[in-house]
Amino acid sequence: MKLVKPGREQNGWAKEFVCTGVGNGNGGCGATLLVEEGDVFRTSSCHQGEVDHFTTFRCCACGVDTDIEVPSHVNSKAPSREAWVGAHASKENRAARAGLDE
């Protein structure tokens, strides 16, 4: 293989997914999204004493969560839902405050 023309540098993992709401009551909006490492978080569900673990993203268009399959190195770095929501709420609050200061 030979490199004909260099492309952009890839920073981390990213893949296109469709917002379906799978694993979370469905109801997704059908938007096609480029989901990156920082967009995913870990979730779990307990049914009849068995715990299942999932990797999930929240659609930026409609807010519905969708469970997806990701490489193990991405899943191992994904925060819990609570940590992810807290981090994103802080970013939104800072952005809102910055807008008010202008």
N, C-alpha and C positions, 0 to 999 in steps of 0.2 A: 504494500500500500504506500502511496506517496501523497503528501499534502500538497494540493494545488494552490489553495488560498486559505490562510488561517481564518477561522471564524471567531466569534466572540468567546471570551473565557467563560466556562461553566462554573458557577459558584453553587455547589451543593446539588441536591437532588430536586427535580421538578418533573411533573407529568400532567397531561391534560386529563381531567375527569369531568363528568356530567353531574350536575346537582340532581340527585334522585331521591334523597332522603332514605335510602336503603339502610335498614337496621335501626331506624329512628321514626317509624310510622309513615315512611314514604312522604309524599307531599312536596318533593323538591320542585324547583321551577324549570328544570331542564337546561339551565345555562351551562355552557362549556367554559371551564375554568382552568387556568394554569395553576396547579396547586404545588407549592414549594414546601421545603422542610419546615419552615416556621409557621406554616398554616395548619399543621396537623397536631392532634393531641390524642392521648390515650383515654379510652372509655372502657367500661366493663358493665356486664349485665349478669345478674344472679337469677337463676331459674331452677327450682327444685334442688337447691343445694349445690348446683354446679355454677361456677363463675366462668364466663367467657370474656375474653379481652379483645378489643377492637382498636383500630386506628381510624380517626375521624377527622373530617374538616367541616367548617361552618361556611356556607355559601355567603359571599359578600353581597350578592344581589337580593336574596330573600331571607337569609338567616337560618335556613334549615340545615341540620347536621346530616352528613352522609358518611357511612362506614366504607373504607377502602382498603385494598391490599397495597402495602408498601414494602420495600426492601427492609430486611431486618436491621440494617444500620440506621435507617431513618426511624423506625419504630423505637429502637433502643434510646434514641435521643429525644423522643417526643415527650412533652410535659403532660401532666394530668390535665383533665378538662378544667379543674378549678384554677390551677396555675396559669393555664393558657388564657382563660377568661379574665383573670386578674391582671395579667400583663397587658392584654388588649384594651381593657377598660381604662387602665392608666394612660395608655397612648392616646386614646380617644379624649380623655379628660384634658391632657396636656394640649392636644390640638385645638380643642374647643376654647381653652383659656388663651391660647396664642391668638386665636381669631378675635377674641374680645379685646385684647390689648392693642390691636391695630387701630 
